[in-house]
């Protein structure tokens, strides 16, 4: 109980203050995080301890914590408890240059890593066949992965490559572009479409943000020098961690 008081202080406020208790508790937790009393990855005291220390119901505590999870300040792990979230380092990616995620992170001095969600070969879907100029009987390699920068989840990416360029997707360990370059089929240009999206529960959980959190959805179609489509990738990037930057020039006719 003393740990709760040491970290969160007291909820003692004037009795005429109309602020709901759960909002007061949220402010206490935010203040503790801002003051460094609760550090990234540190566990929050248990719900029962907080409730008893402040003489509030556990429902109030859960409501306060839930709001902070939605704001991205806390994260919950099934069976482990509630922890202070690691603030992501914002990354800027220029829209005028074609690079891989691994190269982007390397250029910024960040360590890129990956958790594989799937590496399979199957028939192309109608959408993939249309984008990659394939016939209905053509097969594709699909690579779905969760991308990290300095161990913070940044993006969910699903890349589709015709098997004539990538027969075995399991050979890709870090950078897909490194493998394609070694096979002599590195893309040299791409078209990207960006739009706003809200993450579903599953994707939000993997990116350690609240369900419905804002994300940048990106569809990218990459081409070889001769104009042949070689890669179709759909990605979700954390909206609180990624900025896409484009340089614009005024052209007078």
N, C-alpha and C positions, 0 to 999 in steps of 0.2 A: 504493500500500500504506500510505503514511503517513496518507492521509486516513482509511482504515479504522481505524487505531489512534487517530487524533485523535477520531474520532466514537464508536467503539464500545469503546475501551479494550482490555483484555486478558481472555482467558478463563482466565487462570491461576487455578486453584482447587486446594485440597488434593487429592492423589491419592485419598484415601479417600472423597471426596464422591461419593455414588452418583447424583447428579442427571445425567440424560442430557445429552449435549452440546447437543442441539438446544434443550432447555429453558434451558440456561445462555445460549445465544446469544440466545434470545428475550428473556431478562431484560436482556441487554446492550442490545439494540435498544430495548426499552421504556424503559430508564433514559436512553438517549440522547434519546428523544423527550420524556420528562418533563423532562430538563435543558435542553431547547431546542437541543441539538446537531443534532438533525434536526427541521426545521420542517415544518409542513403544506405539502404539494405538492412538498417536496424529494425528490429521487431518492435511493434507497438505493444504496450502493456495489454494484458488480456481484458476482454470485455467486462468480465465480472469485477476485476480489480478497479477498472475505471468507474464502473457503475457504483460500486460501494464507496469509493473514495469521494465521489462527488454527489452521492445520495440521489442518483437519477436511475431511471429504469434501464435495463439492457436494451430495450427497444430504442430508447433515445440514443444510446451509444452506437447501436447498429446503424441508425439513420445518419448520425454524424459521420461515421466511418464510410458508409456507402456514398455519401456526397463527395467525400475527399477522394475516393477511388474513381468516381466519375470525372473528377477534375484532374486526375492523373498524378495526384500527390502521394497516394498510397496504392499499394498493390496487394492483392490477397492470393495466397497459395493454398490450394485445397489440402487440408490436414496439417498445415504448417503455421498458419496465422496471418497476421497483417503486417506489412513491412513498408518502410518509407521507400518510395520509388526512386530510381536513379534518374536524375534529369538528363534527357538526351542532349548530346552536343549537336547543335544545329549544323546542317551540312548544306552548302550551296552547290548546285550542279548547273553548269552552263548548258543551255539548250542548243548551242551552236557547235558542239563537239561530241562525236560519238565515242563513248568510252564504256568499259564494263564497270560494274559496281566495285569489283576488286581493285581495279586501277584507280577509280575515284577515291577510294579510301586510302590507298597507298600514297597517292599524291598529297593527301591531307595529313599524313603521318598517323593515320588511324589503322588499327588492326582489323581487317575484315575476316569474318568467319561465317560458317554456314551450318544449318541443321537441315539435312535432307528430308523432305516430306514425300518424295517419290521420284523414281527414275524408271520410266517404263517405255515400251514400244507398242504401238497399236495403230489401227487404221485412223486416218485423219478424220476429224469431225467435219461436217459441212462448212462451218466457219473457217476452220484451219485450211481446208482444201481451197476455199475461195481466196483467202488471204495469201496463201503460199503457192497459188497456181498449180494445184495438184489434182490428180484424177481421184475418183472415189475409192480406187483400190490401192492408192499409195499409202505407205506407212510413215509415221513420224515418231521421233523421240521426244518425250515430254520430261521436263526437269522442273520439279516444283520444290522450292526451298525457302527457308526463312533466313534472311540476311541480317548479319550483326555488324556493328561498328563498335570496337572496344567493348564487346560483350553486351551491348545494348541492342535489342531487336529494332531494326529500322524498316524492313520491307518484307513483304511476301511476294515471291516472284514465280511465275509459271512460264517457262520458255518452251516453245515448240519448234523443232528443227526437222526437216525431211531426213529420213534415214540414209538417203544417198550421200548426205553430208556428214551425218553422225549416226553410224550404224549401231553403236553401243553407248547409250547415255551414261553407263556406270563408269566410263573412263574420265568423266568430268568430276574433278574433286573440288577445285576452288573456282577457277575462271573458265567459263564456257568459251570465251573469246580466245583464250590461250590455246585451247584444244582445236578450235576451228582454224586458227592461224597455222598451227602445226600440220593440219590437214589441207592447207592451201585454199581455204574457203572463208577467210575472214571478211565480214561485212565492211564496206567502205562508206556507206551512207544509210540513213534511216529516216522514216517518217514517224513522228510521235504525236499521239493525241492525248491530251491531259484533260481530266475533268474531276470535279469534286465528288466525293462519295462518303458514305457513312459505313463503318465497319460492322459486320455482323458479329455475333457473340463469339464464334469460333476464331475468326481472324483477330478480333480485338484481344482475345485471351493470349494468342501467340505473340502479339505485339505489345502486350502488357499495358494496354490502355482500356478505357471503359467501353462497353458495347455501345455502338452508335457514334463513337468518336470520329472526328473528321479525318479523312485521308485523301491523298492524291492518287487517283487511279490513272494508270498510264498504259496505253496500248502502243507497242512499238513494232514496226515492220522494217526489217533490215535487209539490205540488198548487196549482192556481189557487184563487182565493177561492171559486169556485163548486163546488169539490171535484173538478174535472177533473184527472187526472194529466198533468203536463207534462214531467217529467224523471225518468229512471231512471238512476242512476249507481252504478257499481261501482268501488271504489278500493282500492289497497293503499298504506298509509302506513308509513314506516319506524318500526319499533318503538323505535329508539333516539333518535328525534327528535320524536315527537309524543305528547302527553298529552291525553286527552279528559277534561274536567272537568264534573261536574254538581253543581248546588247542590240539596241535599235539605232539606226542611222537615218537622218533626214535626207531624202533624195528629192531634189528639185528637177523637174522636167524642163 
